[in-house]
Amino acid sequence: MKILKIQGGHKLSGTVRISGAKNSAVALIPATLLADDKITLCNIPNILDIDNLEKTLNYLDVKVNRASESLVIDTTTMENKEIPEELSSKLRASYYFMSVLLAKYRYVKMHFPGGCKIGSRPIDQTLKAFRLLGATIEEKDDIYTIYASELKGNTIPLDMPSVGATINAILVAVLAKGTTIIKNAAREPEITDLINMLNKMGAKISGIGTNEITIEGVEKLHGCNHDIIPDRIEAGTYTIIGTLLGNYLKIDNIIPLHIKSLTDKLEEMGVNLEIHDDYLIVDSSNKLVSTSLETAVYPGFPTDLQQPFVTLLTQAKGKSIITEKIYENRFMNIPYLNKMGANIHIDNKQATILGPTKLKGTEVEATDLRAGASLLIAGLVANGETTIKEINHLLRGYEEIGEKLTNIGAKIEIKEI
């Protein structure tokens, strides 16, 4: 088991370069299997989720050549096989393989996808899309067998703007006959990134960045080169860290629009930010004021930044209220923050944070990816040493986080025990 040890209280300066977006990469990699030849993805983050996706590619006999920040994927030798639980359970994004194999072969068999246990994460909207496109679904003991003699375009009205369901519907519809219209589609930047790559591959998709996406089905897709967008959640996490400990800290390689819901809140709290075309500068503030927010689908405040933001609010003066609207188990970090000295009360999907409070180092556990980020930030702020267990959750989503923080002045060490 890997643990993370942090000596808190050190000021941070220099530059943090933001990596390629995890939430884009985990959709784009399965999407490459729709092509009949090679695709090169650049700006690939070096994280555990990518390692696990690569294992699935290898299992499907796809040729993979991985360099430092690129992935060359050759589908010419690919075989359609049942994806076992040991692969599908590694991450939520494994269900994108369900869509691409259905689209390409009209048949797929695989176990229910895994991922962080942050609440109910049903795939009913994805299955609804499959059925509307002509697929038959059989489910037994968490094994899904999905097949279709023919996939036909249709109108897909999503009950909610689900990112996963929107992506899965797109992945199947690109090779279906006729026109598909996805209504109430999610608008996250990662979906735009996927559509841009698919259009390079020969897809015909319009409505980019809106809640109504139109797909004209094509017979086949070809290879391309594609650069993955910067990770907005990583950018937001380091910006929050800079708000607490930064000394003219530069967050480089960002798309400011993608984190505007965060930077607007930070400026409301009294944070001094210099926002430029592709980077920002942040200084720490000891006069943070409280605020309240609700998580929402893009362009609202992202649920993936809620847990790191809660740690920030422990250092703000007054009462802050966070309402979690996306997942019901997004507060599993809070008992550990309270153990470190925070004053946070939970009532159903709402957390009330009273601050500022002094945090002290202790032993805590990362229960999921973003909870790990929350506790990491707390450890950087706290007096003394913090030990975080189960950090594989954290390593799933943040590239070289130990090296990046060490390079800007943090005292942090990853150990195997």
Residue, then its C-alpha position, 0 to 999 in steps of 0.5 A: m500500500k502507498i501512503l503520502k506524508i506531508q509536512g505542512g505550512h510551507k509556502l509554494s512558489g514557481t510554476v505548476r504545468i497542468s496535464g492533459a484532462k483525465n476526464s477527456a483521456v478516459a473517453l478519448i482512448p476507448a473512442t479511438l477503437l472506432a477507427d480502422d487504423k492508427i490514432t495518436l493522442c498527445n498530452i496524455p496524463n501519466i495516471l493510473d486510470i490510463d494504465n488501466l485503460e491500456k490493460t483493456l486495450n492490450y486485452l482486446d489485442v490493440k497495439v499500443n505504443r506509449a511515450s511520455e505524453s503520447l499514445v499511439i493506438d493501432t486497431t487493425t488487430m483488435e478482437n471483440k472479447e468479453i471484458p472481465e470484471e477485473l478490467s471493468s471494475k478498475l474505473r467508471a470509464s470502462y463503460y465507454f468500451m461498452s459503447v465502442l464495441l457495440a457500435k463497431y461490432r453490434y455486440v458487446k459483453m462486459h461486467f458493470p463498470g467500477g469507479c469511486k464510490i461517491g454515491s449512486r452511479p446508475i447507467d440507466q440513461t446510457l442503456k436508454a440511449f442504446r435501446l433507442l438506437g436499436a440495441t437489445i440488452e440482457e443483464k444477469d449478475d452484473i454482466y451486460t450482453i448488448y447486441a443489435s442487428e442494426l443500429k439506427g439513428n433516433t432522438i434521445p431525450l436524456d432525463m438529466p444532462s449526464v456526461g457519461a450517457t451523453i458520451n456513450a450515446i455519441l460513441v454509438a450514434v457515430l456509426a449508426k444509420g441515419t440521424t441521431i439527436i441527443k436532447n438535454a445533452a451535457r456540455e462539459p469541455e471533455i465532451t467538446d474534446l471528444i466531438n472534436m476528435l471524432n470529427k477529425m476521424g470522419a464523424k459528422i457531429s454538430g451542436i458542439g457546446t450546446n445541450e442538443i447534439t446532432i450526429e449524422g451516422v457514417e460507415k467508418l472512421h479513420g485515424c487522426n492526431h489529437d491533442i487532449i485539452p488541459d485538465r480543468i479539475e487539476a487546474g482548479t485543485y492547484t489554484i485552490i492550493g495557491t489560494l492557501l499557500g501560494n507566493y506568486l504561484k503560476i498555474d500554467n497550461i489552462i483554459p481559463l473559461h473552463i474554471k471560471s465558476l471557481t475563479d469567480k468564487l475565489e475572487e468573491m472570497g477576496v483572492n488576488l488572481e491574475i488571469h491570462d490567456d493560458y495561465l494564472i497567477v495566485d497569491s495566498s490570502n489570510k483574509l478569506v471570507s466565507t461563501s456558499l455554493e451548489t454544485a451543478v453540471y457545466p458551466g456550474f461549479p463542478t462536483d469534482l472541485q467541491q471536496p477540495f473547495v471545502t478544505l479551502l473554506t475551513q480557512a475562510k472567516g465566517k459560515s460557508i454552506i456547500t450543497e452537493k447536487i450531483y452525488e450523495n456521497r461526496f462528503m466522505n472527506i469531512p470526518y477526516l477534515n474534522k479529525m484534523g481540526a475543521n468545524i464542519h457539520i453535515d445535514n443530508k446533502q449540505a455541509t456547513i463550514l465554520g472558519p477559520t480553524k487551525l488544522k493539525g497533521t494526523e493520519v487520514e484516508a483517501t476514500d475516493l479521488r477528490a476526497g484525496a485531493s481535499l485531504l492533500i490540501a489540508g495536509l499542506v496547510a496543517n501544522g505538523e505531519t499528515t499521513i494519507k492512506e489509500i492514495n492510489h485513489l489520488l494517483r488515479g487522477y493527478e499526474e506526478i502530484g508528488e513531483k509537482l508539489t515538491n518542485i514548488g516547495a512542498k515537503i511531501e513524500i510517497k512511500e510504499i509500506 
